[in-house]
Amino acid sequence: MLKELLLPEIHELIEQREWSLLRDVLSTWSPAEIADLMLSVPKAERVLLYRALPQDLAHEVFAYLEPDQQINLLHELTDSESRELLAALSPDDRTALLSELPGDVTSRLLALLEPDDLREARWLLGYPEESVGRLMTPDFLALEPGWTVATALEYIRQHGQDRETLNRLYVCDKRQRLLGVVRLRALILADPTTTIAELMEETPRLSAFDDQETAVRVMEKFDLSVLPVVDSNGVLVGIVTFDDVLDVAEKEATEDIQKLGGMEALDISYRATPVSVLIRKRAGWLTALMLSEMLTTTALSVFEKQIEKAVVLVLFLPLVISSGGNSGSQAATLITRALALQEISFRDWWLVLRRELVSGLTLGSILGSLGFLRIELWTLLFGPVYGDHHLLIALTVGVGLIGIVLWGTTIGAMLPLLLYRLGFDPATSSAPFIATLVDVSGIIIYFVTAMLILGGRLL
């Protein structure tokens, strides 16, 4: 709250170029809070604020900025400032930044790195995009199984200053193949003459070529804050920490939500995405959905004669169609999320089908009963507003709702599983797409039901 009260004064200091006073005020702020502050100042003053910060603090603040904000800031910095900044970044943060940049900018920044940093950056960038290799950092400590606790602690004191984390220390043989892990707590509390092999435990591990989503699942499953990364020969090549995994989880969840909303996923934040890109990302899906909805008109034209004889059926068309689309969207969202969390796989299709058939039938019966009661209640209160055959109309709507909701739920559950089996992202079976598909088929179900129940009377 106090920091919010200080914001007007801080903006005034920036406008007056009182950098020394500003530096004193911000000395009590965390890097994350200063990063938020940088978003609230005009773009022209952002680089001035950044340069006013102490160098070490400025480098920490940069790591908290969004990728698009980092890129914009880099464009404003001199080569010397960029070199210092890149050298101060951790290897995983540096790789993430370079991966986001256009090719020509990445080449320019790579040329600014020191030889050791350059080799490291090129090595990390050599892994496939979206792989764990792009996410890991080589800043870790490895112990040997034959060392004593006293030897290991002395090694940590000498080499642990700039390491990413020391909570879990990995044990490797002479060829750097991962053998296990030793927790720092166990190391500190053990007798100095105890060997590392005696304290060593088994540990889950990742391959450098695994998808980044694998790191999210493994870290969540074993409740760990750091995971070792090995190559195809079992050699320890890096570690992945929870802060990087959280970024991946947020990114993947955002992509799934956007796809479920019926659009292409954004590559950068909404604020930084140009309006032209927003339009392009949404126009394709909207066009496809509109063209699909044209099939609704075709389906209605098939039943044109029935509609002419019983116009009252059209009154309830939005009701039954929207119920089918909503039930399908619900099922698609549930199954897509379950697949993302690996709660189910394609092998569970029969289990999913059974559960959704029961769910669809039950939900359809609930909605069908409400639709039936709605018509009969209106007839009781206001007279035969739906004609002399109001009971048959109510029965048509009720049974139609059962069939449409059952169909929508089944399609909504099975389509994500099918896409998953074919190697596509299940999130592309978005709620609008499912709703459109059920709209067309729902019309057929509704009017076929009407023909069966009303045939010979109204139709």
Backbone torsions as a table, in degrees:
resi	resn	phi	psi	omega
1	MET	NA	-42.7	179.6
2	LEU	-60.7	-40.2	179.9
3	LYS	-64.3	-35.7	177.7
4	GLU	-65.8	-37.0	178.3
5	LEU	-67.1	-28.7	-178.0
6	LEU	-80.6	-13.5	-174.4
7	LEU	-56.2	-45.3	178.2
8	PRO	-59.8	-39.4	178.8
9	GLU	-66.2	-37.2	179.6
10	ILE	-66.2	-43.4	177.8
11	HIS	-61.5	-36.0	178.6
12	GLU	-67.3	-40.1	178.0
13	LEU	-64.0	-37.3	178.4
14	ILE	-65.8	-44.1	-179.8
15	GLU	-63.5	-35.0	-179.2
16	GLN	-87.9	-0.2	179.2
17	ARG	59.7	37.3	177.8
18	GLU	-89.6	73.9	-171.5
19	TRP	-70.2	-36.0	-179.6
20	SER	-66.8	-43.4	177.2
21	LEU	-65.0	-39.8	178.9
22	LEU	-62.7	-40.2	179.6
23	ARG	-62.1	-38.5	179.2
24	ASP	-66.9	-41.0	-179.6
25	VAL	-65.3	-43.0	-176.1
26	LEU	-78.0	-6.8	-178.6
27	SER	-63.7	-22.1	179.1
28	THR	-95.0	-1.6	-179.0
29	TRP	-89.5	151.3	175.1
30	SER	-81.8	158.3	177.7
31	PRO	-56.7	-37.1	-179.8
32	ALA	-65.5	-38.4	179.5
33	GLU	-69.3	-38.1	177.5
34	ILE	-67.1	-36.4	176.9
35	ALA	-61.4	-40.6	176.2
36	ASP	-64.7	-38.3	178.6
37	LEU	-61.6	-39.4	-178.1
38	MET	-62.2	-26.9	178.6
39	LEU	-73.4	-23.2	-175.1
40	SER	-91.5	-6.3	-179.8
41	VAL	-97.5	155.0	177.5
42	PRO	-57.0	148.2	-176.3
43	LYS	-56.7	-37.1	-178.1
44	ALA	-65.7	-27.4	-177.4
45	GLU	-95.0	-8.7	-174.9
46	ARG	-62.7	-45.3	-178.8
47	VAL	-68.7	-31.8	177.4
48	LEU	-67.0	-40.8	176.7
49	LEU	-62.9	-42.5	-179.4
50	TYR	-62.1	-43.3	-179.1
51	ARG	-69.3	-22.1	179.6
52	ALA	-76.5	-16.4	-178.2
53	LEU	-77.3	149.5	171.0
54	PRO	-56.1	147.1	-170.7
55	GLN	-57.3	-47.2	-178.7
56	ASP	-62.3	-42.2	179.8
57	LEU	-67.2	-38.6	179.3
58	ALA	-60.1	-40.9	179.9
59	HIS	-66.0	-37.8	177.7
60	GLU	-67.7	-41.1	179.1
61	VAL	-61.1	-41.7	-178.9
62	PHE	-57.6	-38.6	-178.4
63	ALA	-65.6	-22.4	-178.9
64	TYR	-90.0	-8.4	179.7
65	LEU	-76.7	152.9	175.2
66	GLU	-68.3	153.9	-177.4
67	PRO	-52.5	-42.7	-179.2
68	ASP	-66.7	-33.3	177.0
69	GLN	-70.4	-38.3	177.0
70	GLN	-62.0	-42.9	-179.0
71	ILE	-62.9	-45.2	179.5
72	ASN	-61.3	-40.0	-179.4
73	LEU	-68.7	-38.7	179.4
74	LEU	-61.8	-33.7	178.9
75	HIS	-64.0	-25.1	-176.7
76	GLU	-92.3	-15.3	-176.7
77	LEU	-86.8	153.5	175.6
78	THR	-75.4	167.0	178.1
79	ASP	-59.5	-39.9	-180.0
80	SER	-63.3	-44.8	178.7
81	GLU	-66.0	-39.1	178.7
82	SER	-64.7	-39.6	179.5
83	ARG	-62.4	-45.9	179.6
84	GLU	-63.8	-39.7	-179.0
85	LEU	-65.8	-47.2	-179.1
86	LEU	-64.3	-37.5	179.3
87	ALA	-66.3	-30.9	-177.8
88	ALA	-81.3	-21.0	-179.1
89	LEU	-70.7	147.1	173.9
90	SER	-67.9	153.6	-176.2
91	PRO	-55.7	-39.3	-179.1
92	ASP	-69.8	-39.6	177.1
93	ASP	-66.3	-38.5	179.2
94	ARG	-64.5	-41.9	179.2
95	THR	-64.7	-41.9	178.4
96	ALA	-60.8	-41.5	179.4
97	LEU	-65.0	-49.5	-177.5
98	LEU	-64.0	-29.9	179.3
99	SER	-69.0	-28.5	-177.3
100	GLU	-82.8	-20.0	-172.3
101	LEU	-80.6	153.7	170.9
102	PRO	-60.9	155.0	-174.8
103	GLY	-56.1	-41.6	-177.6
104	ASP	-68.7	-35.4	178.1
105	VAL	-69.9	-40.7	177.6
106	THR	-59.7	-43.2	179.6
107	SER	-61.5	-41.3	180.0
108	ARG	-64.0	-42.1	-178.2
109	LEU	-72.3	-36.6	177.3
110	LEU	-60.4	-35.5	179.9
111	ALA	-67.2	-17.7	-179.4
112	LEU	-86.6	-14.2	-174.5
113	LEU	-76.6	152.4	171.3
114	GLU	-66.8	156.3	-175.8
115	PRO	-52.7	-44.1	-179.0
116	ASP	-65.7	-44.2	178.7
117	ASP	-65.5	-36.1	-179.9
118	LEU	-64.8	-45.0	178.8
119	ARG	-61.5	-42.6	-179.6
120	GLU	-64.2	-44.0	-179.4
121	ALA	-63.6	-44.4	-180.0
122	ARG	-65.4	-35.6	178.9
123	TRP	-64.7	-46.4	-179.7
124	LEU	-68.1	-38.5	179.1
125	LEU	-70.2	-15.6	179.8
126	GLY	-73.4	-15.4	177.5
127	TYR	-77.3	154.2	-179.3
128	PRO	-58.6	150.6	175.0
129	GLU	-61.1	147.1	-179.7
130	GLU	66.2	14.3	177.8
131	SER	-94.3	161.3	177.4
132	VAL	-62.3	-30.0	179.6
133	GLY	-59.1	-32.9	177.7
134	ARG	-74.8	-20.1	-173.4
135	LEU	-93.6	-24.4	-170.4
136	MET	-79.6	165.7	172.3
137	THR	-124.0	141.1	178.2
138	PRO	-86.5	7.7	-179.9
139	ASP	-84.2	81.7	178.9
140	PHE	-141.0	166.9	176.3
141	LEU	-112.2	137.0	177.4
142	ALA	-119.4	132.4	178.8
143	LEU	-105.0	160.7	176.8
144	GLU	-103.3	143.6	-174.1
145	PRO	-63.3	-26.5	-177.8
146	GLY	-83.4	-8.7	-179.7
147	TRP	-68.6	152.2	170.6
148	THR	-86.1	167.0	177.7
149	VAL	-60.0	-40.4	-180.0
150	ALA	-61.6	-42.7	178.4
151	THR	-64.5	-42.4	-178.8
152	ALA	-64.5	-42.6	-179.9
153	LEU	-64.7	-39.5	177.8
154	GLU	-65.3	-38.2	178.0
155	TYR	-64.4	-40.4	179.1
156	ILE	-64.3	-41.6	179.5
157	ARG	-61.8	-35.3	-175.7
158	GLN	-82.2	-31.9	-170.9
159	HIS	-121.8	3.6	-173.0
160	GLY	-95.2	3.9	-173.1
161	GLN	-60.8	-46.5	-172.1
162	ASP	-107.1	20.0	-178.6
163	ARG	-81.7	152.0	-176.6
164	GLU	-61.2	-44.6	179.4
165	THR	-156.5	152.5	178.8
166	LEU	-123.3	9.4	-177.9
167	ASN	-64.5	-37.7	179.4
168	ARG	-129.2	124.9	-176.8
169	LEU	-111.6	129.0	-172.3
170	TYR	-92.9	146.2	-176.1
171	VAL	-109.0	126.6	-178.5
172	CYS	-128.3	155.8	175.2
173	ASP	-84.4	-171.1	-176.8
174	LYS	-62.5	-24.8	179.4
175	ARG	-94.5	12.0	178.4
176	GLN	67.8	19.8	174.4
177	ARG	-79.0	135.3	-175.0
178	LEU	-69.9	128.2	178.6
179	LEU	-107.1	-36.6	-176.8
180	GLY	176.8	-161.3	-176.4
181	VAL	-139.3	150.4	173.6
182	VAL	-124.2	128.1	177.5
183	ARG	-78.5	142.3	-178.4
184	LEU	-59.6	-38.4	178.9
185	ARG	-58.8	-46.1	179.9
186	ALA	-64.5	-36.1	-179.4
187	LEU	-65.9	-43.2	-177.5
188	ILE	-68.7	-37.7	-175.6
189	LEU	-85.4	-10.2	-176.4
190	ALA	-78.8	160.8	174.5
191	ASP	-66.3	137.0	-176.7
192	PRO	-56.7	-23.7	-178.1
193	THR	-89.5	-6.0	179.1
194	THR	-67.3	141.3	178.9
195	THR	-85.6	157.3	178.9
196	ILE	-62.8	-35.8	-179.8
197	ALA	-59.5	-32.8	-179.7
198	GLU	-72.4	-26.6	-178.5
199	LEU	-95.3	-11.0	-172.3
200	MET	-67.2	141.2	177.5
201	GLU	-123.7	160.8	172.7
202	GLU	-69.8	152.4	179.3
203	THR	-144.1	140.9	172.0
204	PRO	-66.3	153.9	-177.2
205	ARG	-141.6	160.7	177.9
206	LEU	-117.3	152.3	170.5
207	SER	-90.4	144.5	178.4
208	ALA	-61.8	-19.2	-178.3
209	PHE	-98.7	0.8	175.4
210	ASP	-65.0	153.1	173.2
211	ASP	-68.3	147.9	-177.4
212	GLN	-61.2	-28.5	177.5
213	GLU	-64.3	-27.3	176.9
214	THR	-62.2	-39.0	178.2
215	ALA	-61.9	-39.1	178.6
216	VAL	-61.6	-47.4	-176.8
217	ARG	-67.2	-43.1	-178.2
218	VAL	-66.7	-42.0	180.0
219	MET	-64.9	-38.1	178.5
220	GLU	-69.5	-40.9	-177.0
221	LYS	-64.3	-43.2	-175.7
222	PHE	-98.1	0.0	176.8
223	ASP	54.2	51.5	-179.3
224	LEU	-114.1	154.5	178.4
225	SER	-99.1	-8.3	179.4
226	VAL	-151.5	143.4	179.9
227	LEU	-131.7	142.0	176.4
228	PRO	-80.3	150.1	179.0
229	VAL	-121.3	128.9	-177.8
230	VAL	-120.7	160.2	174.8
231	ASP	-90.9	-169.8	-175.9
232	SER	-66.4	-17.1	178.9
233	ASN	-99.2	6.4	179.9
234	GLY	82.3	9.0	179.3
235	VAL	-78.2	132.7	179.4
236	LEU	-72.5	118.5	-176.0
237	VAL	-115.2	-11.4	-180.0
238	GLY	176.9	-177.9	176.6
239	ILE	-134.1	156.0	175.0
240	VAL	-120.1	129.4	-177.4
241	THR	-106.7	164.3	-171.1
242	PHE	-63.5	-30.8	-178.0
243	ASP	-65.4	-37.7	177.2
244	ASP	-70.2	-37.3	-179.5
245	VAL	-68.0	-36.1	176.8
246	LEU	-62.2	-39.4	177.5
247	ASP	-61.6	-42.6	179.2
248	VAL	-64.0	-44.7	-179.3
249	ALA	-60.9	-41.8	178.8
250	GLU	-64.8	-42.1	-179.4
251	LYS	-64.0	-45.7	-178.3
252	GLU	-66.5	-40.3	178.6
253	ALA	-64.0	-39.9	179.2
254	THR	-63.3	-44.0	178.7
255	GLU	-61.0	-43.9	-179.1
256	ASP	-64.1	-41.5	-179.5
257	ILE	-64.1	-43.4	-179.8
258	GLN	-65.1	-40.5	178.3
259	LYS	-67.3	-38.8	178.3
260	LEU	-65.4	-24.1	177.1
261	GLY	-79.5	-5.1	177.5
262	GLY	89.0	48.6	176.7
263	MET	-157.7	166.0	174.2
264	GLU	-73.7	147.6	179.6
265	ALA	-69.0	142.3	176.9
266	LEU	-77.4	144.0	179.9
267	ASP	-83.3	-27.3	179.4
268	ILE	-131.6	-178.2	-176.6
269	SER	-64.4	158.0	-179.7
270	TYR	-59.8	-42.7	-178.3
271	ARG	-59.6	-39.4	-175.3
272	ALA	-87.2	-11.5	-178.3
273	THR	-77.1	124.0	177.3
274	PRO	-61.4	151.1	-179.6
275	VAL	-58.8	-37.0	179.9
276	SER	-61.2	-37.9	178.4
277	VAL	-71.1	-39.9	177.4
278	LEU	-58.4	-42.3	179.9
279	ILE	-65.3	-44.6	-178.4
280	ARG	-64.0	-40.4	-178.7
281	LYS	-66.1	-26.9	-175.9
282	ARG	-100.5	-28.2	-173.4
283	ALA	-64.5	-40.4	-177.3
284	GLY	-59.2	-49.2	-179.4
285	TRP	-66.4	-42.5	-179.9
286	LEU	-61.4	-40.0	178.3
287	THR	-64.1	-45.7	179.4
288	ALA	-61.9	-40.3	179.8
289	LEU	-67.6	-38.7	179.1
290	MET	-65.3	-42.9	178.2
291	LEU	-63.1	-36.8	177.8
292	SER	-66.8	-39.1	179.8
293	GLU	-65.1	-22.9	177.0
294	MET	-61.5	-24.3	176.6
295	LEU	-64.7	-25.0	176.9
296	THR	-61.4	-43.0	177.3
297	THR	-61.4	-41.9	178.8
298	THR	-61.9	-43.0	180.0
299	ALA	-64.3	-39.4	178.8
300	LEU	-65.2	-37.3	-178.5
301	SER	-64.8	-27.8	178.5
302	VAL	-63.9	-33.5	-176.8
303	PHE	-104.0	25.4	-175.6
304	GLU	-58.1	-43.8	-178.2
305	LYS	-65.2	-40.9	178.5
306	GLN	-63.7	-37.8	180.0
307	ILE	-66.3	-39.1	178.9
308	GLU	-62.1	-35.7	-178.2
309	LYS	-79.3	-29.9	-178.1
310	ALA	-137.0	74.8	-178.3
311	VAL	-61.2	-26.8	-177.9
312	VAL	-58.1	-25.9	179.8
313	LEU	-62.8	-32.1	-177.7
314	VAL	-66.3	-27.8	-179.1
315	LEU	-59.3	-31.7	-175.8
316	PHE	-101.9	4.1	-179.1
317	LEU	-61.9	-47.1	177.9
318	PRO	-59.5	-35.5	-179.1
319	LEU	-62.6	-51.9	-175.3
320	VAL	-72.7	-35.9	-178.2
321	ILE	-69.2	-44.9	-179.6
322	SER	-64.7	-34.0	178.4
323	SER	-64.2	-40.2	177.3
324	GLY	-66.1	-44.4	178.5
325	GLY	-63.4	-40.5	179.6
326	ASN	-65.7	-42.2	180.0
327	SER	-66.3	-38.4	177.4
328	GLY	-66.0	-39.9	178.6
329	SER	-64.3	-40.9	177.5
330	GLN	-59.2	-50.0	-178.0
331	ALA	-63.0	-42.3	-179.6
332	ALA	-62.7	-41.1	179.5
333	THR	-65.4	-43.9	-179.9
334	LEU	-62.1	-47.0	-176.3
335	ILE	-71.1	-39.5	178.6
336	THR	-61.1	-43.7	179.4
337	ARG	-67.7	-39.4	178.4
338	ALA	-63.2	-37.5	176.5
339	LEU	-67.2	-40.4	-179.5
340	ALA	-64.0	-35.1	179.7
341	LEU	-88.1	1.3	-178.5
342	GLN	59.6	30.3	174.0
343	GLU	-74.4	-26.6	176.7
344	ILE	-138.6	166.1	173.7
345	SER	-137.9	-179.2	-178.7
346	PHE	-62.5	-27.8	179.6
347	ARG	-63.6	-18.6	-179.3
348	ASP	-91.8	16.1	-174.0
349	TRP	-59.7	-37.1	-178.8
350	TRP	-68.3	-39.6	176.1
351	LEU	-61.6	-46.5	179.7
352	VAL	-62.2	-43.5	-178.7
353	LEU	-61.6	-45.2	179.8
354	ARG	-61.0	-46.5	-177.9
355	ARG	-63.9	-41.6	-177.7
356	GLU	-75.3	-28.5	173.9
357	LEU	-64.3	-44.2	177.8
358	VAL	-65.4	-44.6	179.8
359	SER	-62.2	-46.2	-178.4
360	GLY	-62.6	-41.3	-179.9
361	LEU	-66.2	-41.5	-179.8
362	THR	-67.7	-48.5	179.9
363	LEU	-63.7	-39.9	177.8
364	GLY	-62.7	-38.4	179.2
365	SER	-66.0	-38.9	178.3
366	ILE	-63.5	-49.8	-179.0
367	LEU	-68.2	-38.1	178.5
368	GLY	-62.4	-40.2	178.0
369	SER	-63.5	-41.2	178.7
370	LEU	-64.6	-42.2	178.1
371	GLY	-62.9	-42.5	178.3
372	PHE	-61.8	-46.7	-179.3
373	LEU	-65.2	-35.9	178.9
374	ARG	-58.1	-47.2	-177.8
375	ILE	-68.2	-44.6	-178.1
376	GLU	-69.1	-35.3	178.5
377	LEU	-67.0	-41.9	178.1
378	TRP	-64.0	-38.4	177.8
379	THR	-64.5	-40.6	179.4
380	LEU	-65.7	-38.1	-175.6
381	LEU	-83.9	-38.3	-171.1
382	PHE	-119.1	9.0	180.0
383	GLY	88.5	-173.4	-176.0
384	PRO	-75.2	62.9	-178.5
385	VAL	-66.9	-19.0	-179.8
386	TYR	-107.7	18.1	176.3
387	GLY	92.1	177.9	-178.0
388	ASP	-71.2	-21.0	-178.0
389	HIS	-101.7	37.5	-176.4
390	HIS	-61.2	-31.4	-180.0
391	LEU	-65.9	-40.8	178.3
392	LEU	-69.5	-35.9	175.9
393	ILE	-62.6	-45.5	179.7
394	ALA	-62.1	-40.1	178.8
395	LEU	-65.7	-38.8	178.2
396	THR	-62.1	-46.6	179.7
397	VAL	-64.4	-42.9	-179.1
398	GLY	-63.7	-49.6	-179.9
399	VAL	-67.4	-39.4	177.9
400	GLY	-59.9	-41.1	178.1
401	LEU	-63.0	-40.4	178.4
402	ILE	-60.5	-47.4	-178.6
403	GLY	-65.9	-42.1	-176.6
404	ILE	-70.3	-43.3	179.2
405	VAL	-66.2	-39.8	176.9
406	LEU	-61.4	-44.6	179.7
407	TRP	-66.7	-44.5	-179.3
408	GLY	-62.0	-43.0	179.0
409	THR	-63.7	-41.6	-179.2
410	THR	-65.5	-47.8	179.7
411	ILE	-63.7	-43.5	-179.8
412	GLY	-61.2	-30.5	179.9
413	ALA	-84.6	-37.8	-173.6
414	MET	-81.1	-32.9	-176.4
415	LEU	-63.4	-45.1	175.9
416	PRO	-60.2	-37.8	177.9
417	LEU	-64.3	-40.5	179.5
418	LEU	-65.0	-45.1	178.7
419	LEU	-62.2	-39.6	178.5
420	TYR	-62.7	-41.8	179.9
421	ARG	-65.7	-33.6	-179.3
422	LEU	-83.6	-2.0	177.0
423	GLY	91.6	10.6	178.0
424	PHE	-96.0	163.4	177.3
425	ASP	-72.8	120.7	-179.5
426	PRO	-60.3	-23.7	-179.2
427	ALA	-65.2	-17.8	178.3
428	THR	-69.8	-15.8	172.9
429	SER	-81.1	64.3	-171.6
430	SER	-65.2	161.5	179.4
431	ALA	-58.0	-45.1	177.7
432	PRO	-61.5	-36.3	-179.9
433	PHE	-66.1	-44.8	177.9
434	ILE	-61.7	-44.2	-179.2
435	ALA	-60.0	-42.0	179.8
436	THR	-64.6	-43.5	179.8
437	LEU	-61.7	-42.7	-179.0
438	VAL	-72.2	-29.6	177.4
439	ASP	-56.6	-48.8	-176.3
440	VAL	-66.1	-50.2	-179.0
441	SER	-69.1	-29.8	179.7
442	GLY	-65.4	-36.4	177.4
443	ILE	-60.8	-43.4	-179.8
444	ILE	-63.3	-45.3	-179.8
445	ILE	-61.7	-43.2	-176.9
446	TYR	-63.5	-47.8	-175.9
447	PHE	-78.1	-28.6	173.3
448	VAL	-65.9	-41.2	176.1
449	THR	-60.3	-42.4	179.3
450	ALA	-62.5	-41.5	179.9
451	MET	-63.6	-38.1	-178.7
452	LEU	-70.8	-38.9	-175.5
453	ILE	-87.6	-39.7	-175.6
454	LEU	-95.9	-9.1	-177.9
455	GLY	-53.9	131.9	-179.9
456	GLY	92.0	-14.2	178.2
457	ARG	-112.3	-63.8	177.9
458	LEU	-102.3	-30.3	-175.6
459	LEU	-105.6	NA	NA
